[in-house]
């Protein structure tokens, strides 16, 4: 009796198997680095786990909503969330605005353009420890250059502690009001450090704008502001929308910049710093995980809004 021979694989089956073989290392890395830590964080967020009883944490532990209740009712949570929103919105808009100005200024041809464009990227590529140390030295009330120039040329009565002073009184046209000095300083640092990120996106889009459009507008007598408003800005709209979402997500999760500059003090305790403090000062792993989960849910809501309302509009404009 002749043995039955198994039919060979078709070409499509061989291609599918080859594709799975090529993708499997990436899938394994994503599973280990992303999926499993997320699931572990969710599991810890609903268990009363502290550092002393971390070994008892497991899939079949006692789940409870006590951590979420503790986080939502703890003193300072809502103020920390408000500080995070102000910090994120201010830094996002500031970085995009500075990046737009830099892109408009450096889009033309001039001697040394390549060197200047490369120099603009320095705040973004420099190590965060180095740039925060430079800012701390410049803003130091004892020997900082900013206070030195302020007292010598701007008429300041005394040095200003930019990174450790929560409120500062400002007089403008006879009005006296307080500003959150440390928070504004951290926002300014974040906008300065990450404006090259926006600069790269905006400059690439500006260079793709046909030169004939601007030349025709100049021939018709349009002013530079009119050219920017009616020609360049509509072209930049989809890129600005994408940059807003990306920078908002990145800044909302930002920890190292704020912690290195102020340690979360003087009214700059964003939610990420608060999670770190829950983890290191109180050793409350469950509450820290619950707070991180709430932070992630807020970003998921933002991403859903973008995909639902802004992404289809941007895709339609690109077509």
C-alpha positions in Angstrom: 0.0 0.0 0.0 1.5 3.3 -1.1 2.1 5.8 1.6 0.0 9.0 1.3 2.1 12.1 0.7 1.2 15.3 2.4 0.7 18.1 -0.1 3.4 20.9 0.0 2.7 24.3 1.4 1.4 26.9 -1.0 3.4 30.1 -1.7 1.0 32.2 0.5 1.3 29.8 3.4 5.1 30.0 3.2 5.0 33.8 3.1 2.7 33.9 6.1 5.0 31.6 8.1 8.0 33.7 7.1 6.2 36.9 8.2 5.3 35.4 11.5 8.9 34.3 12.0 10.2 37.8 11.3 7.6 39.4 13.6 7.9 37.0 16.5 11.0 38.7 18.1 9.3 42.0 18.0 6.1 40.6 19.5 8.0 38.9 22.3 9.8 42.1 23.1 6.5 44.1 23.2 4.9 41.4 25.3 7.7 41.4 27.9 8.5 45.1 27.9 5.0 46.7 27.5 2.1 44.3 28.0 3.3 42.4 31.1 4.3 45.5 33.0 1.0 47.1 32.2 -0.9 44.0 33.4 1.3 43.9 36.5 0.5 47.6 37.3 -3.2 47.0 36.9 -3.0 44.0 39.2 -1.1 46.0 41.9 -3.4 49.0 41.6 -6.3 46.9 43.0 -4.5 45.3 45.8 -3.3 46.8 49.1 0.4 46.2 48.5 3.2 47.9 50.3 6.9 47.2 50.1 6.8 45.1 53.2 4.3 42.6 51.8 5.2 42.8 48.1 5.9 39.1 48.0 2.3 38.4 48.7 1.2 40.1 45.5 -0.2 37.7 43.0 -2.8 37.1 40.3 -5.1 35.6 42.9 -4.7 38.2 45.6 -7.4 40.2 47.4 -8.7 42.8 44.9 -10.2 46.0 46.3 -10.9 49.6 45.2 -9.3 51.0 48.4 -6.2 52.3 46.5 -8.3 54.2 44.0 -10.4 55.7 46.9 -7.2 56.6 48.7 -5.7 58.3 45.7 -8.8 60.3 44.8 -9.4 61.5 48.4 -5.8 62.0 49.4 -4.8 65.7 50.2 -3.1 67.3 47.2 -4.2 64.9 44.5 -6.6 67.3 42.7 -4.2 70.2 43.1 -1.4 68.0 41.7 -3.6 67.1 38.8 -4.4 70.8 38.1 -0.7 71.6 38.2 0.0 68.8 35.8 -2.6 70.1 33.3 -1.3 73.7 33.6 2.2 72.5 33.2 1.4 70.3 30.2 -0.7 72.8 28.4 1.8 75.6 28.9 4.8 73.6 27.9 3.0 72.1 24.9 1.9 75.4 23.5 5.2 77.1 24.3 7.3 74.4 22.6 5.1 74.5 19.5 5.1 78.3 19.4 8.9 78.6 19.7 9.4 75.8 17.2 7.1 77.5 14.7 9.0 80.8 15.0 12.3 79.0 14.6 11.1 77.1 11.6 9.8 80.3 9.9 13.1 82.1 10.6 15.4 79.3 9.4 13.5 78.0 6.4 15.2 80.3 3.9 18.7 80.1 2.5 21.5 82.0 4.3 25.2 81.5 5.0 25.8 79.0 7.8 22.2 77.7 7.7 23.2 74.1 8.3 25.3 75.0 11.4 22.5 77.2 12.8 19.9 74.4 12.2 22.1 71.9 13.9 22.6 74.3 16.9 18.9 74.6 17.3 18.7 70.9 18.1 21.1 71.2 21.0 18.5 71.6 23.8 16.7 68.4 22.6 19.8 66.1 22.2 21.7 67.3 25.2 21.5 65.1 28.4 18.7 66.2 30.7 21.0 66.2 33.7 23.4 68.6 31.9 20.8 71.1 30.8 19.0 71.1 34.2 22.3 71.7 35.9 23.0 74.7 33.6 19.6 76.2 34.3 20.1 75.7 38.0 23.4 77.6 37.8 22.0 80.4 35.6 18.9 80.9 37.9 20.8 80.6 41.2 19.9 83.5 43.6 23.5 83.5 44.9 25.7 83.5 41.8 23.3 83.0 38.8 23.7 85.1 35.7 20.0 85.9 35.5 19.9 87.5 39.0 23.2 89.2 38.3 21.8 90.9 35.2 18.5 91.6 36.9 20.0 93.4 39.8 22.5 95.3 37.7 20.4 96.3 34.6 16.7 95.6 35.4 16.5 97.3 38.8 15.6 94.2 40.8 15.7 95.0 44.6 16.9 91.5 45.5 17.7 88.2 43.8 14.9 85.9 42.9 14.8 82.2 43.7 13.2 81.0 40.5 13.3 77.3 41.3 12.4 77.4 45.0 9.9 80.4 45.3 6.3 79.3 45.0 4.8 82.8 44.5 6.3 86.1 43.3 4.6 89.5 43.4 4.6 91.4 40.1 3.6 95.0 39.6 2.3 95.9 36.2 0.6 99.3 35.3 -0.3 99.8 39.0 -1.7 96.3 39.4 -0.1 93.9 41.9 -0.6 90.2 41.6 1.2 87.0 42.4 2.5 84.5 39.8 3.5 80.9 40.3 7.2 81.5 39.8 8.6 78.0 40.1 5.9 76.5 38.0 6.3 79.1 35.2 10.1 78.5 35.3 9.6 74.8 34.9 7.2 75.4 32.0 9.7 77.7 30.3 12.4 75.1 30.7 10.1 72.4 29.1 9.2 74.7 26.2 12.8 75.5 25.6 14.1 71.9 25.8 11.5 70.4 23.5 10.9 73.2 20.9 13.4 71.5 18.5 11.1 68.5 18.3 8.3 70.8 17.0 10.9 72.6 14.9 11.8 69.5 12.9 8.2 68.6 12.1 7.2 72.2 11.1 10.3 72.9 9.1 9.8 69.7 7.1 6.2 70.7 6.3 7.2 74.3 5.4 9.8 73.1 2.9 7.1 71.0 1.2 4.9 74.0 0.6 5.1 75.0 -3.1 7.0 78.2 -3.6 4.6 79.3 -6.3 1.9 79.8 -3.8 3.9 82.4 -1.9 5.2 84.1 -5.0 1.7 84.5 -6.4 0.5 86.0 -3.1 3.4 88.5 -3.1 2.6 89.5 -6.7 -1.0 90.1 -5.6 0.3 92.4 -2.9 -0.2 90.2 0.2 1.6 91.1 3.4 3.8 88.6 5.2 1.2 88.2 7.9 -1.5 87.5 5.3 0.8 84.9 3.6 1.3 83.2 6.9 -2.4 83.3 7.8 -3.9 82.2 4.5 -1.2 80.1 3.0 1.3 78.7 5.5 -0.9 78.2 8.5 -3.5 76.0 6.7 -0.7 73.9 5.4 0.7 73.5 8.9 -2.6 72.7 10.6 -2.4 68.9 10.4 1.2 68.9 11.7 0.3 71.3 14.5 -2.6 69.1 15.6 -0.4 66.0 15.6 2.4 67.8 17.5 -0.1 69.0 20.1 -1.2 65.5 20.8 2.3 64.0 20.9 3.7 66.8 23.1 0.7 66.7 25.4 1.2 63.0 26.0 4.9 63.3 26.4 4.7 66.2 28.8 1.8 64.8 30.8 4.0 61.9 31.7 7.2 64.0 32.3 9.1 63.3 35.5 12.8 63.8 35.1 12.8 67.5 34.2 10.5 68.6 37.1 12.2 66.3 39.6 15.8 67.5 38.6 14.8 71.2 38.7 12.6 71.5 41.8 12.1 68.0 43.2 8.4 68.6 43.0 8.5 71.5 45.5 7.4 75.1 45.4 4.1 74.2 43.7 5.5 72.0 40.9 4.4 68.6 42.1 3.0 67.0 39.0 1.3 63.7 39.1 4.4 61.7 37.9 6.4 63.2 40.8 3.5 62.4 43.2 3.6 58.8 42.0 7.3 58.6 42.7 6.8 60.1 46.2 4.1 57.5 47.0 6.5 54.8 45.9 9.7 56.0 47.6 8.5 58.0 50.6 5.4 56.0 51.7 6.4 52.7 50.1 2.8 52.3 49.1 3.1 50.3 45.8 -0.6 49.8 45.4 -1.5 53.5 45.7 1.4 54.5 43.4 0.1 51.9 40.8 -3.5 53.2 41.2 -2.3 56.8 40.6 -0.3 55.7 37.6 -3.3 53.9 36.2 -5.5 57.0 36.7 -2.9 59.0 34.8 -2.9 56.5 32.0 -6.7 56.5 31.7 -6.6 60.3 31.3 -4.2 59.9 28.4 -6.3 57.2 26.9 -9.3 59.6 26.9 -7.3 62.2 25.2 -6.1 59.8 22.6 -9.7 58.6 21.9 -10.8 62.2 21.4 -8.0 62.8 19.0 -8.7 59.7 17.0 -12.4 60.4 17.0 -12.5 64.0 16.0 -9.1 65.3 14.9 -7.5 62.4 13.1 -10.2 62.1 10.4 -10.1 65.8 9.8 -6.3 65.8 9.4 -6.5 62.8 7.1 -9.1 64.5 5.0 -7.0 67.7 4.7 -4.0 65.7 3.6 -5.9 64.2 0.8 
